[in-house]
Amino acid sequence: MFAFIMRRLAVAIPTLLLLIVISFVLMHLAPGGPFSHERELPARVLANLNAKYGLDEPLWRQIVNYVYGIVVHFDFGPSFVYPDRTVNELLADGFPVTLTYGSLAFLGAVLVGVSLGVAAAIRHNSWLDYLAVGISIGAQVLPNFVMAPILVLIFTLWYRILPGGGWSFSDPSFWIMPVVALATSYMASIARITRSSMLEVLGSNHIRTARAKGMPEHRVILRHALKPAMLPVISYLGPVFVSMITGSVVIDLYFSTGGIGKAFVESALNRDYAVMMGVTILIGALTILFNLVVDILYAWIDPKIRY
């Protein structure tokens, strides 16, 4: 297992470095620049700004300096639009918010989705199965940009029991609607994958053998069926987790939470390369990390994958 993890790390680290270099080059190949405004700056002012931020140096030197700053000092550099703030500070402000409601949404989606899928598979073709499938289909067609206004309409405008926007770490009432809006469609997908996988495993020979030996049904489910049935679910959860804690631009904007999704949109509109690079690298690093975690979990469940 240790050798398997080392092999995966040997692939993950160069992948992250390659992501940084390619993203940096693409950002600088894009038209416009951080100081390109409707009102053109005098050439001398523009030259001074480029010199201050190192944008007048050759591209290869900018890449080396940028990678060195991240690897050695974990420094993503200054923001081009907010001169008194660094990218680290902007990410530190927004990421805890996104991480909080994203993690809660992920836990809720997994707990409800897996429970619903397992219950539907165990009671296949019963009213419980039909109910679970109906809930999954209904939730699947409600992506977050549809759920968000529905929740606000019901709980803010009609019943006035939840705030329609903003964020507070000390007041959970601000968390509920972002979490529900983000988790709903993912919960449906997890329930559908779990149900299909459980049905396939429950029809396999080793499950029939366990039942023929007289093993109690709950032990058959928990010890012999649930673990192999989780393989496709786990492979789906890695990218989902990253999407939920970083890709929630709609949630950030609609509920005005102040997460990194809002920072990414504002940096794109303002051509703030440094912030865009910081968010891109953060998302890329998390994607690689959780794919690595998924690979390790996969290898733990199915040892054949290690070789």
HUTAUR-V442891 format. One record per run of one state. SS is the DSSP state (helix for helix, strand for strand, loop for the rest). FROM is the first residue (numbers start at 1). TO is the last residue. Records with the same first field share a line. If there is no record, write none. Layout:
SS: FROM-TO + FROM-TO
This chain:
loop: 1-1 + 30-42 + 53-58 + 74-77 + 79-85 + 123-126 + 141-143 + 159-171 + 175-175 + 203-204 + 213-216 + 247-248 + 256-259 + 271-272 + 302-302 + 307-307
helix: 2-29 + 43-52 + 59-73 + 87-122 + 127-140 + 144-158 + 172-174 + 176-202 + 205-212 + 217-246 + 249-255 + 260-270 + 273-301 + 303-306
strand: 78-78 + 86-86
